[in-house]
Amino acid sequence: MLQTRGFIIISSLLLLLSGVTWLRARAYEDERSLWRDTALKSPGKARTHNNLGDALKKAGELEEARLHLERALELQPNYADALNNLATVYCNIGRQDETFVLLQKALSLNSGHIQARYNLALQYYQKELFEDAIQEYKTIIRINPNSKEAAFAGQMLTMIQKQQMQP
């Protein structure tokens, strides 16, 4: 009788813990669900909104990403990562003028922010401001020569040089 009662208690406990585990696993289904869950539990943290916005941006959910990134900046106006992420969202929704402002602010806060510098260089390139783009690409290579951005910067420098050599 005592063994049966113990078995029932242990089985019930295992079933309960399995259910809780299953519910928590759903929150970690992908990056977006993880950060959504975290934002629900910590709505006042800029990092949480930045990370959720970045995950949404990667998934192509630009409007919702914009809202979370703007919220991150309301909570922490000088957050270089959020400025960079919001700039890329703005660029993708056609707000290029604001893109420049955000990237320049991110770099004024953190001149070594490689992603912001790379995104600014791309903006210069797209606007055919080649000398400005060249300076940014060279800075990326100087600051962090082993980064993936430096590898792309090197390729972009080669491409710009070839374009400038053509009549």
Backbone hydrogen bonds in HBPLUS format (Angstrom, degrees):
<---DONOR---> <-ACCEPTOR-->    atom                        ^
c    i                          cat <-CA-CA->   ^        H-A-AA   ^      H-
h    n   atom  resd res      DA  || num        DHA   H-A  angle D-A-AA Bond
n    s   type  num  typ     dist DA aas  dist angle  dist       angle   num
A0005-ARG N   A0001-MET O   3.00 MM   4  6.21 160.0  2.04 147.4 152.7     1
A0006-GLY N   A0002-LEU O   2.98 MM   4  6.14 159.2  2.02 144.6 150.4     2
A0007-PHE N   A0003-GLN O   2.88 MM   4  6.07 154.2  1.94 145.7 153.2     3
A0008-ILE N   A0004-THR O   2.97 MM   4  6.22 156.5  2.03 148.7 154.5     4
A0009-ILE N   A0005-ARG O   2.99 MM   4  6.25 160.0  2.03 150.1 155.4     5
A0010-ILE N   A0006-GLY O   2.92 MM   4  6.10 169.5  1.93 152.9 155.9     6
A0011-SER N   A0007-PHE O   2.85 MM   4  5.92 161.2  1.88 148.1 154.2     7
A0012-SER N   A0008-ILE O   2.86 MM   4  5.95 160.3  1.90 146.4 152.1     8
A0013-LEU N   A0009-ILE O   2.92 MM   4  6.10 160.2  1.96 149.3 155.0     9
A0014-LEU N   A0010-ILE O   2.90 MM   4  6.10 161.1  1.94 150.8 155.8    10
A0015-LEU N   A0011-SER O   2.90 MM   4  6.09 155.7  1.96 148.2 155.0    11
A0016-LEU N   A0012-SER O   2.93 MM   4  6.14 158.8  1.97 149.5 155.1    12
A0017-LEU N   A0013-LEU O   2.92 MM   4  6.14 165.9  1.94 152.9 156.6    13
A0018-SER N   A0014-LEU O   2.86 MM   4  5.98 149.8  1.95 143.1 151.9    14
A0019-GLY N   A0015-LEU O   3.03 MM   4  6.26 154.7  2.10 145.3 151.5    15
A0020-VAL N   A0016-LEU O   3.02 MM   4  6.35 158.8  2.07 151.3 156.9    16
A0021-THR N   A0017-LEU O   2.90 MM   4  6.05 159.3  1.94 146.1 152.1    17
A0022-TRP N   A0018-SER O   2.90 MM   4  6.10 155.8  1.96 146.8 153.3    18
A0023-LEU N   A0019-GLY O   3.02 MM   4  6.28 159.0  2.06 148.4 153.4    19
A0024-ARG N   A0020-VAL O   2.97 MM   4  6.23 160.9  2.01 152.0 157.1    20
A0025-ALA N   A0021-THR O   2.86 MM   4  6.01 153.4  1.93 149.1 156.9    21
A0026-ARG N   A0022-TRP O   3.28 MM   4  6.54 141.6  2.43 141.9 150.1    22
A0027-ALA N   A0024-ARG O   2.97 MM   3  5.25 129.9  2.23 103.0 116.2    23
A0028-TYR N   A0025-ALA O   3.06 MM   3  5.15 139.3  2.23  98.1 109.8    24
A0029-GLU N   A0026-ARG O   3.33 MM   3  5.10 153.6  2.40 108.8 106.0    25
A0034-LEU N   A0030-ASP O   3.01 MM   4  6.22 157.9  2.06 156.0 162.8    26
A0035-TRP N   A0031-GLU O   3.04 MM   4  6.27 169.8  2.05 153.2 155.0    27
A0036-ARG N   A0032-ARG O   2.80 MM   4  5.95 149.4  1.90 149.8 159.6    28
A0037-ASP N   A0033-SER O   3.02 MM   4  6.04 162.8  2.05 142.3 146.7    29
A0038-THR N   A0034-LEU O   3.00 MM   4  6.27 156.0  2.06 144.5 151.8    30
A0039-ALA N   A0035-TRP O   2.80 MM   4  5.92 153.7  1.87 142.4 149.5    31
A0040-LEU N   A0036-ARG O   2.97 MM   4  6.24 148.1  2.07 146.8 155.0    32
A0041-LYS N   A0037-ASP O   3.19 MM   4  6.46 147.0  2.30 141.8 150.3    33
A0041-LYS N   A0038-THR O   3.12 MM   3  5.11 120.4  2.50  93.4 108.1    34
A0042-SER N   A0038-THR O   2.73 MM   4  5.86 137.3  1.91 147.2 160.6    35
A0045-LYS N   A0042-SER O   3.38 MM   3  5.94 153.1  2.46 125.9 123.3    36
A0049-HIS N   A0045-LYS O   3.32 MM   4  6.73 162.2  2.36 151.4 155.2    37
A0050-ASN N   A0046-ALA O   2.84 MM   4  6.07 157.5  1.89 155.5 162.9    38
A0051-ASN N   A0047-ARG O   2.87 MM   4  6.04 167.2  1.88 153.0 156.0    39
A0052-LEU N   A0048-THR O   2.92 MM   4  6.12 157.4  1.97 148.4 155.1    40
A0053-GLY N   A0049-HIS O   2.80 MM   4  5.88 161.0  1.84 144.5 150.7    41
A0054-ASP N   A0050-ASN O   2.83 MM   4  6.06 154.7  1.90 149.8 156.9    42
A0055-ALA N   A0051-ASN O   2.99 MM   4  6.17 159.2  2.03 143.6 149.0    43
A0056-LEU N   A0052-LEU O   2.88 MM   4  6.11 160.2  1.92 154.1 159.8    44
A0057-LYS N   A0053-GLY O   2.85 MM   4  6.00 153.2  1.92 144.5 152.5    45
A0058-LYS N   A0054-ASP O   2.99 MM   4  6.25 160.4  2.03 150.2 154.4    46
A0059-ALA N   A0055-ALA O   3.11 MM   4  6.35 137.7  2.30 137.0 148.3    47
A0059-ALA N   A0056-LEU O   3.08 MM   3  4.98 124.8  2.39  92.0 106.8    48
A0061-GLU N   A0056-LEU O   2.89 MM   5  5.08 150.8  1.97 155.9 149.2    49
A0060-GLY N   A0057-LYS O   2.96 MM   3  5.07 158.0  2.01 105.6 112.3    50
A0065-ALA N   A0061-GLU O   2.96 MM   4  6.08 152.6  2.03 148.8 157.7    51
A0066-ARG N   A0062-LEU O   2.81 MM   4  5.95 158.1  1.85 148.2 153.5    52
A0067-LEU N   A0063-GLU O   3.16 MM   4  6.46 157.8  2.21 145.3 150.1    53
A0068-HIS N   A0064-GLU O   3.16 MM   4  6.46 160.9  2.19 150.7 154.6    54
A0069-LEU N   A0065-ALA O   2.90 MM   4  6.10 160.6  1.94 157.5 163.4    55
A0070-GLU N   A0066-ARG O   2.86 MM   4  5.98 158.7  1.91 152.1 158.0    56
A0071-ARG N   A0067-LEU O   2.98 MM   4  6.15 147.3  2.09 137.8 147.2    57
A0072-ALA N   A0068-HIS O   2.88 MM   4  6.17 151.5  1.97 143.2 150.8    58
A0073-LEU N   A0069-LEU O   3.10 MM   4  6.39 151.0  2.19 142.6 149.6    59
A0074-GLU N   A0070-GLU O   2.93 MM   4  6.25 135.9  2.13 140.1 152.8    60
A0074-GLU N   A0071-ARG O   3.10 MM   3  4.94 124.5  2.42  91.8 106.5    61
A0075-LEU N   A0071-ARG O   3.02 MM   4  6.31 154.1  2.09 150.9 156.9    62
A0076-GLN N   A0072-ALA O   2.86 MM   4  6.06 145.1  1.98 140.9 151.7    63
A0083-LEU N   A0079-TYR O   2.97 MM   4  6.26 157.1  2.02 155.4 162.9    64
A0084-ASN N   A0080-ALA O   2.94 MM   4  6.15 161.3  1.98 151.8 156.1    65
A0085-ASN N   A0081-ASP O   2.90 MM   4  6.15 164.2  1.92 150.4 155.0    66
A0086-LEU N   A0082-ALA O   2.82 MM   4  5.91 163.8  1.85 150.4 155.1    67
A0087-ALA N   A0083-LEU O   2.93 MM   4  6.04 151.5  2.01 142.1 150.5    68
A0088-THR N   A0084-ASN O   3.09 MM   4  6.45 152.0  2.17 148.3 154.6    69
A0089-VAL N   A0085-ASN O   3.13 MM   4  6.45 150.8  2.21 144.7 152.7    70
A0090-TYR N   A0086-LEU O   2.81 MM   4  6.06 169.5  1.82 158.4 161.1    71
A0091-CYS N   A0087-ALA O   2.88 MM   4  6.07 155.7  1.93 146.7 153.6    72
A0092-ASN N   A0088-THR O   3.12 MM   4  6.29 153.8  2.19 138.4 144.7    73
A0092-ASN N   A0089-VAL O   3.01 MM   3  5.11 113.9  2.47  97.7 113.4    74
A0093-ILE N   A0089-VAL O   3.03 MM   4  6.35 129.4  2.29 146.4 160.8    75
A0093-ILE N   A0090-TYR O   3.17 MM   3  5.17 137.9  2.35  96.2 108.0    76
A0095-ARG N   A0090-TYR O   2.76 MM   5  4.87 164.8  1.78 150.6 145.5    77
A0094-GLY N   A0091-CYS O   3.29 MM   3  5.28 164.5  2.31 103.7 106.7    78
A0099-THR N   A0095-ARG O   3.10 MM   4  6.36 139.3  2.28 141.2 153.2    79
A0099-THR N   A0096-GLN O   2.98 MM   3  4.77 120.1  2.35  90.7 107.2    80
A0100-PHE N   A0096-GLN O   3.17 MM   4  6.56 155.2  2.24 159.2 160.4    81
A0101-VAL N   A0097-ASP O   3.45 MM   4  6.76 165.2  2.47 143.5 146.7    82
A0102-LEU N   A0098-GLU O   2.98 MM   4  6.18 167.3  2.00 154.8 157.4    83
A0103-LEU N   A0099-THR O   3.00 MM   4  6.20 165.2  2.02 156.1 160.3    84
A0104-GLN N   A0100-PHE O   2.92 MM   4  6.06 163.2  1.95 155.5 160.3    85
A0105-LYS N   A0101-VAL O   2.95 MM   4  6.15 150.9  2.04 145.4 153.8    86
A0106-ALA N   A0102-LEU O   2.90 MM   4  6.14 160.0  1.94 148.8 154.4    87
A0107-LEU N   A0103-LEU O   2.98 MM   4  6.23 155.4  2.04 146.4 152.8    88
A0108-SER N   A0104-GLN O   2.91 MM   4  6.11 137.2  2.10 137.6 149.5    89
A0108-SER N   A0105-LYS O   3.09 MM   3  4.96 122.7  2.44  91.4 106.6    90
A0109-LEU N   A0105-LYS O   3.06 MM   4  6.34 140.0  2.22 145.9 155.9    91
A0110-ASN N   A0106-ALA O   2.89 MM   4  6.10 143.8  2.03 141.5 152.6    92
A0113-HIS N   A0110-ASN O   3.02 MM   3  5.51 158.1  2.07 124.9 124.2    93
A0114-ILE N   A0112-GLY O   2.89 MM   2  5.68 106.1  2.45 117.6 101.4    94
A0117-ARG N   A0113-HIS O   2.98 MM   4  6.22 161.6  2.02 155.8 161.8    95
A0118-TYR N   A0114-ILE O   2.82 MM   4  6.00 157.4  1.87 150.8 157.3    96
A0119-ASN N   A0115-GLN O   2.84 MM   4  6.04 161.3  1.88 149.0 154.4    97
A0120-LEU N   A0116-ALA O   2.88 MM   4  6.07 151.7  1.96 145.8 153.7    98
A0121-ALA N   A0117-ARG O   2.91 MM   4  6.16 156.8  1.97 145.8 152.3    99
A0122-LEU N   A0118-TYR O   2.94 MM   4  6.28 154.8  2.01 149.1 155.8   100
A0123-GLN N   A0119-ASN O   3.03 MM   4  6.29 151.6  2.11 141.8 149.4   101
A0124-TYR N   A0120-LEU O   2.91 MM   4  6.25 161.1  1.95 155.1 159.8   102
A0125-TYR N   A0121-ALA O   2.87 MM   4  6.13 160.2  1.91 149.4 155.4   103
A0126-GLN N   A0122-LEU O   2.86 MM   4  6.08 164.0  1.88 152.3 156.1   104
A0127-LYS N   A0123-GLN O   3.02 MM   4  6.23 141.8  2.17 144.2 154.3   105
A0127-LYS N   A0124-TYR O   3.18 MM   3  5.15 125.9  2.48  94.1 108.0   106
A0129-LEU N   A0124-TYR O   2.79 MM   5  4.89 163.9  1.81 154.8 150.3   107
A0128-GLU N   A0125-TYR O   2.89 MM   3  4.88 156.0  1.95 107.3 112.9   108
A0133-ALA N   A0129-LEU O   3.00 MM   4  6.29 157.7  2.05 151.6 158.9   109
A0134-ILE N   A0130-PHE O   2.79 MM   4  5.99 161.1  1.82 153.8 158.6   110
A0135-GLN N   A0131-GLU O   3.05 MM   4  6.29 159.0  2.10 145.2 150.2   111
A0136-GLU N   A0132-ASP O   3.07 MM   4  6.37 158.8  2.12 148.4 153.8   112
A0137-TYR N   A0133-ALA O   2.88 MM   4  6.14 165.7  1.90 158.6 162.6   113
A0138-LYS N   A0134-ILE O   2.90 MM   4  6.09 162.2  1.93 153.2 158.0   114
A0139-THR N   A0135-GLN O   2.97 MM   4  6.14 151.3  2.05 142.8 150.9   115
A0140-ILE N   A0136-GLU O   2.94 MM   4  6.22 155.3  2.00 151.5 157.8   116
A0141-ILE N   A0137-TYR O   3.11 MM   4  6.40 162.2  2.14 150.1 153.8   117
A0142-ARG N   A0138-LYS O   2.96 MM   4  6.18 154.0  2.03 146.0 153.5   118
A0143-ILE N   A0139-THR O   2.81 MM   4  5.98 163.8  1.83 156.2 160.1   119
A0144-ASN N   A0140-ILE O   2.96 MM   4  5.99 173.8  1.96 156.0 158.1   120
A0147-SER N   A0144-ASN O   3.15 MM   3  5.69 170.1  2.16 124.1 125.1   121
A0150-ALA N   A0147-SER O   3.15 MM   3  5.14 123.1  2.49  92.5 106.1   122
A0151-ALA N   A0147-SER O   3.20 MM   4  6.61 150.7  2.29 142.8 150.2   123
A0152-PHE N   A0148-LYS O   3.01 MM   4  6.34 159.6  2.05 149.3 154.3   124
A0153-ALA N   A0149-GLU O   2.73 MM   4  5.90 151.2  1.81 143.3 152.9   125
A0154-GLY N   A0150-ALA O   2.89 MM   4  6.10 155.4  1.95 146.9 152.1   126
A0155-GLN N   A0151-ALA O   3.20 MM   4  6.51 154.8  2.27 142.3 148.6   127
A0156-MET N   A0152-PHE O   2.83 MM   4  6.13 155.9  1.88 152.3 159.6   128
A0157-LEU N   A0153-ALA O   2.83 MM   4  6.08 158.0  1.88 152.9 158.7   129
A0158-THR N   A0154-GLY O   3.10 MM   4  6.33 159.3  2.15 145.4 150.3   130
A0159-MET N   A0155-GLN O   2.98 MM   4  6.24 158.0  2.03 146.6 152.9   131
A0160-ILE N   A0156-MET O   2.85 MM   4  6.08 162.5  1.88 155.7 159.9   132
A0161-GLN N   A0157-LEU O   2.94 MM   4  6.11 162.7  1.97 150.0 154.9   133
A0162-LYS N   A0158-THR O   3.01 MM   4  6.24 155.8  2.07 147.5 153.8   134
A0163-GLN N   A0159-MET O   2.94 MM   4  6.22 155.8  2.00 147.6 154.6   135
A0164-GLN N   A0160-ILE O   2.87 MM   4  6.12 154.6  1.93 152.5 159.3   136
A0165-MET N   A0161-GLN O   3.11 MM   4  6.28 131.1  2.36 138.2 150.1   137
A0165-MET N   A0162-LYS O   3.22 MM   3  5.16 135.1  2.44  93.9 106.0   138
A0166-GLN N   A0163-GLN O   3.28 MM   3  5.41 142.8  2.43  98.4 108.4   139
